[in-house]
Amino acid sequence: AASCNYTLNGFKTLLKGCSKLQKLELWDCAQVDDAWIDALANSGCPLKELDVSGCWQVSEDALSRLRERFEGITIES
């Protein structure tokens, strides 16, 4: 699997300035897991689309929490 160029802490820092982030593609990132999804759910980003295809550490429970936070979000997994 591929590797993203961010750590979880780096990702959280990136999310602090995400007031216009509507689409995020994290596909095929081996280190993306539920903690990343929870960080995204707790951010103030106006997310509408997320692609976590190939991120095998992301659970359906985490994606369900994200769907609750972002009504109408489209998620590829």
N, C-alpha and C positions, 0 to 999 in steps of 0.2 A: 504494500500500500504506500501511497505517497505521504509526504510529510508537509504540513503547512509551515510557514516561516514565523509563526507566532507561538508563544507560550500562553497558558491560560491567563497569567498576569498581564501579558502584553495585549491579549484580546480584551480583557476588562478595561485596560487603559484606552484602547481604540474605541470601545463602546461609550466612553465618557463624552466623546464629541460626535455622537451619531444622530443629531437632531433631524437629519434628512435621509437617513439610511432606510430604504424601503426594500431593497433586494440584496441578499447575501448568499454567496455560493461558497460552501466549505467542503465540497465534494471530494471524496477520496483522501481525506485527512486522517491519518491513523491516530493522532492524539486527541481528536475531537471526541468528547464524551459528554455525559449528562451534566457535568459541572459547566461546560461551555454553554450548553442549552439553557441551563438555569441562569447563568450570567446574562445571556441574551434576554431571557424572560424578565429579568429584574432591571433591565436597562430602560431608558426612556425612548428607545428607538421606535419610529413609526413603521415597523417592519410589516411588509405585505407578502413577501416571497422568501423562502429559505430552501436551499438545496444542500442536503447532507447525505446525498447518495454515496455509498461506499464508506461512510463513517460508521464502522461496525460496532463502535462502543456506545453509540447513542441508543437509548432504550425508547420503547413506545411510551412508557410512563413520562419521560422527559418531554417528548413531543406532545403528549396530551396536555401537560402543564403549559407548554408554549401556546397551544391552540386556545387554551382558556384565556391566556393573557392577550393574545392578538386575534381578535375575532375576525374570521374570514381569511386568515392567512393560508397561503398555498405552500405546502411542504412536500418536497421531493425527498424520499428516503429509500 
